[in-house]
Amino acid sequence: MSAFSAPPRSPAGPGAPYTPARLAETVRRIAARPASWRPLARFTSPERWYHRLHRAEGYEVWLLTWLPGQGTEIHDHGGSAGAFTVVEGTLTEETFPGARRLPVGGLRSFGPRHIHRVSNRGTEPAVSVHAYGPALTSQTYYRLGADGALRPDRTETIDD
């Protein structure tokens, strides 16, 4: 059985919504099986590389790679909850106004209103596993104003 063949076991049952805790369990389980994701990882420049590992009813899982200096814009997840864990290297997650450094094994889970920016501020490449529930359909990108307020800039649809 592959790391992606069944949703994670949960006391809530297989049909339960993918809460941040359940998504965190999903990324932990996949991260613990590097043979299922490490051969797929690619590093590209100037854009980050990403690959959908799995999509099922209620959730999806992505593998992302980050060269030093690469990162996202400030964004949300279109109403989806999520979780991600760092499996190689170190990432920094900024939530406004704070930031946290996530080394290997660092995990972040969040609800559907979460807004953040993730980047590789280190000198070594990084790899992370992300899960979203429900699957992403859109993302809104934000600008940080001089007053510290986040303002929507644009919304993009996520293609299948």
N, C-alpha and C positions, 0 to 999 in steps of 0.2 A: 504494500500500500504506500503510495507517495505521500509526501507532506501535504499535498493539496487535495487529496481524494475525499476528504470528509471535513465538515466544519468541526471546530473544537467542541469537546464535550463541555457541557454547561449544566449546572443544576436547573437552569431555566428551561432546558430542553432544546432540541435541534431547531424548532421553528421560532424560537424567541428572537426578538430584535438584537442586533449587534450593538451592544452597549460599549462604552469605552473599555470597561473591564474585560469584556469578551473579546474585543479586538486586540487588547494587550495580550491576552492568552494566545490568540492566533499568531501574532508576530513572534512571541517567545517560542512557540512550538516550531515555527518555520526556521527561526534563527538557530535553533538547536540542531538543525539538520543541514549543515553547510553543503553537503553533497547535492542537495536539491536546488541550491541557488548559486553557489560559487562558480561553477563552470559557465554560467550564463552571463556573469558580470563583464561589462565592457566599460572602458573609460574613454570618453570623447571630449574634444575641445573644439569650439569654445562652449558649446552647449552641454549641459548635463545629460547623461544617458539614463533612460528608465525603460522598464519592461514589465508588463502585467504578467505576473506569475500565475494568477488564478482568478476566476470570476465565477461566482455561484449566486443563487438567489439570496439576496440580503447583504452580500459583502464582496469585496475584491481585495487582492493582495498585489503589491507592486514591489519591485526591486529597483533601487536607485543607486547610482554611483556619483561621486563628488570628487573632482580633482581639487587641489588647493586653490582657493579663491572663488570656486563656483558656489552658487547659492540661488535661492528662489527670490522672487519679489515678495512683498507683503501680500498675503492672500488668506482666504477662507477656503472652505471645502463644500460650498454650496448646500449647506444643511446636513451634510454627512458627519457622523462621529468618526473618530480615527484613533490610530495608535501607530507609533513607529519605534523601532529599536535600531541602534547602531551595532553593526556586526563586524565592521573593520574601520579603523581610524577614529576620528573625533569630529562631531558636529556641534554647532552652536545654534540653539533655538532662541530667537528673540520674540518675546511677547511684550507688548508695549505697556509699561516702560522698562521691563526687566529682560534679562538674558540668562540662559543656563547652558553650561557646557555638558555635552553628552558623550562620554567615552564609550568604548566597546561595552556592551551590556546595558548602557543607558537607555531608558525607555520613557516615552511620553505618551500618555493617552489623553483624549480630549473629547468634549461634547460638540454638538453641531454648530455652535456659535464661535468656535475658536478661530482666532486670527493670529498668524505668526509669519516669521521669515526664518528659513533654515539655511545655514551656510557652513562651508568647510573653511575655517580660519586657520587651519593647521598647515603643516608642511608635507603631510602624507595624504594619499588618497583615502577616501572613506566610502563605505557601503552601508546602506540601510534598507530595512524591510518595513513596508508601510501597509496597513490594512484600513479600509474605509467601509462603513456600513450606514446606509446603503451605498452601493457603488457610486462613485463620483459621476455627476452629470454636468456640473458647472463649477467654476471658481470665480470669485470676485477678487480683483486686485485693488490694493489701496495705496494711497499716497500719505506720507506722514507730514502733516502741516508744521509750520514754524511754531505753532502753539502746542504741538505735541498730539493733536487730534488726528485720528485716522479718517480719511475721506475716500469713499469709493471712487475708483478711477475707471474701471471697465470690468465687464463680466464676460467670460469665455466659456463656451460649451466644450465639454470633454467628449471627444469622439470615441466610439467603440473600437 
